[in-house]
Amino acid sequence: MFTNDIVIPIRGKDYYSDADKLKLARWFVIGVVAVAYFASLALMETASVFGLGIWCFTGFTALFPIVFAALYWKRVTAVGVYACMAVTTGLWVYWFHQSGYGADKHFLVLGMMPIAPLTLASAAALVVGSLCSKPPEARLVNRFFPRANNSNDRRSRG
C-alpha cells in the first residue's frame, strides 16, 4: 500500500521498476519495525508491549468505518475519509498521551475504553465529512455498486 498509494503517485507509475517497488516496500516495512522496536525500548519502563498493542488496535479499529462505508455506502467521499482519519489520529494521539503513553492500564474515556468513543467519533466524522461534500459522480458509484435490479432481471429472463 505504501508504494502504490504514496510513492508511485509522486513519481508516476512508470518511474519505478518492479524490483524498485519491492525494495521500497521492504525498506518501508523495515523502517516501521525499527520505529516500533525503538519506541518499545523507550517506553519499556512505563508501558507493556500488550498495552501498546491494545492502543495500536484501538487506532486501527477506529478506521473500520472507512472500510464499511467503502463497501456499503454509495455516498461516502474522500472528504469524509480524510475527516475520519484526522479525527482518529487527533483523538488517538491525545488520549494516548493522556494515558501516559499506555502506562495507565485502566484509562477510560467517558467511562469506556478509548476504542468505543474513538470509533464513534471517527464514524461521525466520516458521515459529516461525506454529507458536507459533493457526492461522488453516478458513473463512479455505478462502477462499484452495480444495480441489483439489472442483475435480477437478467436472471429471471434466463
Buried (B, 14 or more C-beta within 10 A) or exposed (E): EBBEEEBBEEEEEEEBEEEEBEEBBEEBEEEEEEEEEEEEEEBEEEBBEEBBEBBBEBBEBBBBBBEEBEEEBEEBBEBBBBBBBEBBBEBBEEBBEEBBBBEEEEBEBEEEEBBBBBBBBBBBBBBBBBEEBEEBEEEEBEEEEEEEEEEEEEEEEE
